[in-house]
């Protein structure tokens, strides 16, 4: 294409105009190539909550945002988001509606999704002031006399596993509920329960580990974080969860690619989790140092 133009150039016979014409043609052809390349560029569409630190937010500051960037980089894909409050109907209105293709931070083997291998394991933890009671078990008799903050899940304020564990022991008189979602018009709604411990409004809180680790480090007083025990209370009440990513049930190819990326970049992902203070447990249940 371009060699013919170059051969036609003769500066003594109006070749300057021909050269300019060839330049225009060349730029146009190059632009078409760029457009074609852009059309073929891969996109990784992630379903995420815009106001759910430390997991994700609109500014991309959450640890799931950072991990999504790692996965997109490995897949050589442009990362984009479908933002939706992570409440009842989240998966139905995002992934299953075809608006996005990947959900981070979902319990492993969740039936409504095709889940990847887990990329971390965490648990509920006791959060106390460093100068407060050192509680390590739901069976500690001191719990009966303490003001305990607990997380309520869902729009209907359903009981979280720790609430059920305390209820089984008759420890219900001093419980104070804090909705996981809270006031969505304010930033970081889940932080309220940890802030209440720091302010001395409650003696202790039982909080999902990643939330506790992130917000405890941001309080003005030192707080203590201890994984709860027992790890499984009764036959069907786990306090420890493996966390995976999820795709639609038929997206086996994407699931395989994400699995491979998680394995390849495990050390980077572990580093991100550590930076955000996520309490992690090894396969045997011991804390990851």
Secondary structure, DSSP 8 states (H G I E B T S, - for coil): -HHHHHHH--GGGTHHHHHHHHHHHHHHHHHHHHHHHHHH--EEEEEE-TEETTTEETTS-SHHHHHHHHHHHHHT-EEEEEE--SSTTHHHHTTTTTS-SEEEEEETT-TTSEE---SEEEEEEEEEETTS-----TT-GGGGGS-EEEEEETTTTEE-HHHHHHHHTT--TTEEEEESS--TTSS-TTHHHHHHHHTTSSSEEEEEHHHHHHHHTTSSS-EEEEE-SSSB-SSS-BSEEEEEEEE-TT-HHHHHHHHHHHHHTHHHHHHHHHHTT---B-TTS-B--
